[in-house]
Amino acid sequence: MTEQAIQLIAAVVVLAAFMLSQQGRMSTASPLYLLMNAVGTAVLAVLAGMNGDIGFLLLEGVWAAYSTWRLRVVLQPRVGRS
């Protein structure tokens, strides 16, 4: 698979999550939404780094890191909650 095909797939994953959330069909706090953002933006960040696109690397890298952190928070069991 070519680099551009990988970029397109990753971008579609991120855009699909965004469109579903805008339509009210997926919560931005749902694990699936966060996972789609984390994976899609991580792939785009790696490709941006490989191509020397610093601005895009910053954008996608921070987006991936934050989405991953939020996913961890959402999936983490809450102490004292039944």
C-alpha positions as CSV (number, residue, x, y, z in Angstrom):
1,M,0.0,0.0,0.0
2,T,1.4,3.4,-0.9
3,E,2.0,6.2,1.6
4,Q,-0.7,8.3,0.0
5,A,-3.3,5.5,0.3
6,I,-2.4,5.1,4.0
7,Q,-2.8,8.9,4.5
8,L,-6.2,8.8,2.8
9,I,-7.4,5.9,4.9
10,A,-6.2,7.6,8.2
11,A,-7.8,10.9,7.1
12,V,-11.1,9.1,6.4
13,V,-11.1,7.5,9.8
14,V,-10.7,10.8,11.5
15,L,-13.3,12.5,9.3
16,A,-15.8,9.7,9.8
17,A,-15.5,10.1,13.6
18,F,-16.0,13.9,13.2
19,M,-19.0,13.5,10.8
20,L,-20.7,10.9,13.1
21,S,-20.3,13.2,16.1
22,Q,-21.7,16.2,14.2
23,Q,-24.7,14.1,13.2
24,G,-25.3,13.1,16.9
25,R,-24.6,9.5,16.1
26,M,-21.4,9.2,18.1
27,S,-20.5,10.9,21.3
28,T,-17.1,12.7,21.4
29,A,-16.6,11.0,24.8
30,S,-17.2,7.4,23.4
31,P,-14.2,5.0,23.3
32,L,-14.8,4.4,19.6
33,Y,-14.6,8.1,18.7
34,L,-11.5,8.5,20.8
35,L,-9.9,5.4,19.3
36,M,-10.7,6.5,15.7
37,N,-9.1,9.9,16.4
38,A,-6.1,8.4,18.2
39,V,-5.3,5.9,15.5
40,G,-6.0,8.1,12.5
41,T,-4.0,11.1,13.8
42,A,-1.1,8.9,15.0
43,V,-0.8,7.5,11.5
44,L,-0.9,11.0,10.0
45,A,1.6,12.2,12.5
46,V,4.1,9.5,11.7
47,L,3.7,10.2,8.0
48,A,4.1,13.9,8.5
49,G,7.3,13.3,10.5
50,M,8.7,11.1,7.7
51,N,8.0,13.8,5.2
52,G,9.4,16.6,7.4
53,D,6.0,18.4,7.7
54,I,6.7,20.0,11.1
55,G,3.4,21.9,11.4
56,F,1.3,18.9,10.4
57,L,3.4,16.7,12.7
58,L,2.7,19.1,15.7
59,L,-1.1,19.2,14.9
60,E,-1.5,15.5,14.4
61,G,0.9,14.5,17.2
62,V,-0.8,16.6,19.8
63,W,-4.2,15.4,18.6
64,A,-3.1,11.8,18.8
65,A,-1.6,12.2,22.2
66,Y,-4.6,13.9,23.7
67,S,-7.1,11.4,22.1
68,T,-5.0,8.5,23.5
69,W,-4.9,10.1,27.0
70,R,-8.7,10.7,26.9
71,L,-9.3,7.1,25.8
72,R,-7.2,5.9,28.7
73,V,-9.2,8.1,31.1
74,V,-12.6,6.9,29.7
75,L,-11.6,3.2,29.8
76,Q,-10.0,3.4,33.3
77,P,-12.2,1.9,36.0
78,R,-13.4,4.5,38.5
79,V,-12.5,3.8,42.1
80,G,-15.4,3.8,44.5
81,R,-18.0,3.7,41.7
82,S,-20.5,0.9,41.5
